């Protein structure tokens, strides 16, 4: 396994930071890899630009910032616009097709849309769109095991929302079957 770098972008309130936390925890605690997670958000917090990043490595992570991503998860148009330039030429783009509509990138990028917000709304709460995306990320990128992600989600969300988040994860994970 080589070092893998993930950038998650969106706006405050979408669970961008929680998503990175879940991936990092799944990789490090349950898959027994090394991982680091950092975050950045504007002073306006909810509604403002927000990003987080995770580095997963077989050895100790010596540089935690992602300036050349293997995977870009874009939960908003602004997040896509700001970070598409750091996605490697053969990288994986995962984006919310309801919120990211103006795409301008190399055809060599593996582009994977999912209507994460719509799927979350169909489950009854659009706040779990990030977890729908985490399921999709797990199925497409194959960087973290499904078991580790499920365990991490169960331990990272409030217990009264565990069942909803697990359904959201499963919807996102199984969405890839619709693309084939």
Protein Blocks (a to p, Z undefined) as FASTA:
>chain_A
ZZddddddddehilmmmmmmmmmmmmmmmnopacdddddddfklnoiacdddddddfbdc
fbfbdfbdfbdcdfbfklmmmmmmmpcfklccdddfklmmbdcddfkbccddddfklmmm
mnopaklmmmmmmmmmmmmnomacfklmmmmmmmmpcfklmmmmmmmmmmmmmmmmmmZZ
